[in-house]
Amino acid sequence: MTSTTTPAAASSPETSPTTAPPTWLPVAAVAVTLVFWASAFVAIRHLGEDFSPGALSLGRLLVGTVCLGVVALSRGVPHPTRRQWLSIVVIGVLWFGVYNVALNEGEHRVDAGTAAMLIQISPVLIAFLAAAFLHERFTLYLGIGLALAFAGVGLISLSISDGDGGSDVLGVVLCLVSAVVYSISLILQKPLVARLPAIHVVWLACTVGTVVCLPFLGQLVDQARDAPASSLLWVVYLGVFPTAIAFTTYAFALNHMSATSLGVTTYLVPPITIVMGVVLLDEAPPAMAYVGGALALVGVAVARRKPRTIPDL
């Protein structure tokens, strides 16, 4: 999964050790990503009556591809190697194609909060994949943190699933599929953003995802014609903020943090999604969901602790 460094990539300002960003910048990038991704769960749920899963995916990706392309091409034309192209295509098919269609269909069957919870098995998968393929260290704190956070996610999922709406088994499976392809894609993206500018990686992958979703073009045209203007604006929002901006800030953070640590931070998405769901969709989770959210936050804090170094005597 490693990539050969080209002379052009080696001189890239994003990979130069002399231009390392301030320590707060990757954290800020993660914060932007989490808020926008949380809002995406709510927007997808809201748009379920106006757009089918495939049409919504294509509309979102078309907007994202255009926005990303304007910025990416202003910074030069990317020149990935053949191996890097292979990873980019796989990421585009999985993360931007399969992920979006599966999640959109899943949210036709489960509420936004439940979907956000189910996606959170991904940090567990990422931790194991990173240890296996990126040689990242799997610490005791990480193991405890993952267990606590996953238990919190389980509590929230169960509490919401027992609500009036219930949970559709197929919807749950589709959300889990999204979590799996997201985890694989993040591991593939880690070596890419160390060699290529993050904006170029995200733009190329998003373009691939758009091509994958082109069979839904007819549905998108028909449904966009019948949809209210507010829904069209929500599709544009999904393309600009949770897609173009959030995927870029996430890729930037991935270049300056371990895949495992970054994956664990996504446990913050469900609590944010729940609050947004209450305010915008009037979907209020039961009290146990808040207990689970607090437990997930504790897990994130524990997982991000570094083992103590024992000094030589």
Secondary structure by P-SEA (a helix, b strand, c coil): cbbbbccccccccccccccccccaaaaaaaaaaaaaaaaaaaaaaaacccccaaaaaaaaaaaaaaaaaaaaaaacbbbbcaaaaaaaaaaaaccccaaaaaaaaaaacccaaaaaaaacaaaaaaaaaaaccccccccaaaaaaaaaaaaaaaaaaaaaaaccccccaaaaaaaaaaaaaaaaaaaaaaaaaacccaaaaaaaaaaaaaaaaccaaaaaaaaaaaccaaaaaaaaaaaccccccaaaaaaaaaacccaaaaaaaccaaaaaaaaaaaacccccccaaaaaaaaaaaaaaaaaaccccccccc
